Amino acid sequence: MDFSSLPKINCEQAAWLMRQGVPMRVLSALLPVLRVATGRRDKDGIFVEDQAGCQFLGFPEGSDIVFWSPRSGEIATAEGRAILLGEDDVFAPETFALGGALDVHGSPLDWLRNACNGVVVIDWPRAVHLLRYAPRINLPDSLVLTYRRHMKKSFPEVTVTDSNLEVAA
């Protein structure tokens, strides 16, 4: 799949994202790289182009592409390589400076609302090997059980936030 040949998001899609609380400055920064594809998530988590499918937003992530369907919430990848959306934040010193923590978001929409700070887990079993490098993690309450199920041995310091709180745009 040639990611660069996929269409960019249109004004209607950008307006929808802003109505969902994604800041304009975040959309402006992503416009050059954010793409739209029509397809579906296959059983193995790979994105399959399919004109009968639904629209997905595509984000470049390392040597892979992460596709997210705002309608269904499904996440797929082009190659099956991506483990986290926003993976660079795990190893960025500024993430943890001054007592900061890695924010683990429950969805790409939450990640976008928070200016793409933190990560969205795509593959929990493989994410364990990356998340253990984070000294501190901030989780929404909706992910606590999933996190604990997968992070059995080495727990970073965890803070749980109430997912019912509104995010300021």
N, C-alpha and C positions, 0 to 999 in steps of 0.2 A: 504494500500500500504506500503510495506516495503522499505523505501527510501534507506537504506543501501545496499539493494540487486540490486539496479539499477546500470548500468555501469557508470564508471567515463568517463569524456570527453576524447576523443582520441587526438592524435597529430594533426590530420587534423583540428579538431574543435578548438583546442588551437591556432593553427597557424592562423585560420580565425579570431579569437578574437583579436590576436595581430595585424593582418593587419587592423583591425577596430580601432586600437588605444588603446587597453587594455594593460597596462604595464605588462611586464613579471613578475615583483614582485607581482602584484595583482593575476595573474593566479597561480603563485607558491603557494601563500597563500591559494587560493581557491581549488586547486587540491584535497586535502583530502575530501572536502565536496561537491563539484560541481558534479552533476549527470546528466545523459541524460535519457529521457523517450520519448516514442512515444505515441502520443495521440491527444486529441483535447480539446478545451475549451467548456464546456457545456453552455447552456443558463444562468444558475445560477452562472457562473464564476468558477465552479469546474472543475478541470482537470480530464479527463476520459481517461484511458489507451485504446488505439485503434491502432492496428498495421497498419491500413489504414490511420492513421493520420500523422502529421508531427512531427519532433523532437523538443523537448522542453528541455531547460536547467533547472535543478531544484536546488533551493537554500533553505536550511533550514532557517526558520524565526520563532523564538519562538516555539510554539507548532504546527506550520503548515509548509507547504512547498510551496514556490512560484515557479511556472513554467512559463518560458518565451520562446516563439518561436522566435528565431532570424529571421526566414523567414517571418512570418506574423506580428510580433510585439505583438501578443496576450499575455496576462498575465492571468494565472489561479492559483488557489490554491487547495491544496489537501483537505482541510477541511472547507474553507470559513472563517477562523479565522483571517488570516493575513490582515492587513489594509494597512501597508506600508512595502516596502522592505527596510531594514536598520533602522527599527523602534527604535532600541536602541539609535541612534544618537539624537533623539528628547529629550531624558532625560540625555544625556551625558554632563557633565559640560564642557568638553574640546571643544564641538561643539560651545559654545557661549563665551568661554574665550577670553579675549583681543578684545572684540567687534565682535567676529565671528558670523556667521549666519548659519542656517540650509539650506543646499542646497537641493532644491527639483528638481529632475531630470525628464525629460520628458520620459525617457525609461531606462530599465535595462542596455542597452549598454552605455548610458551616465553615469550612476551610476558606471559601471565597469571602464570606461575610467577615472573616477575621483577617482580611488582607493577605491571604495565602501564608500566614504564619502557622507553623506546626505541620502536622501530617494527617493523612487519612490512610488507615490501614486497608490494603487491598487483599493481602494474603497473610492472615494471622499466624499460621504455623511458621512461615519464613520470617515474618516481622519480628519474632522473638529475638532472633539473632542480631537484629539492628537495634531494637528498643533497649536491649540490656546495656548498650553503650551510653544511654541517656542517664545522667545522674538524678534528674528529677523529671517527672511526668505529670501533666495535668490532664485528667480525664473527665468527660461528662459522666454523670451517674448512669446513663444508658449503656456505657461501655465497660463498667466495672466488672461485671460477671464474665464477660468475654475476655477481658484483659487477664483476670485472675486464672481463668481456665487455661490460657496459653502461657502465661508467665509463671511457671511453676517453681523455678529454681532461683533465679536472680531478679529480685525486685528492686527497681530504682525507687526512690522516694516518690510517693504518689499523692497527689491532691485531687479530690473529686469536686467537681463543680455541679451546680444545679442546672440541668439543661432546660428548666422552665424559665430561667432568667432571659430577658430580652437582650439581644446584642445591639449595642449602639452602632449606628451606621456612620 
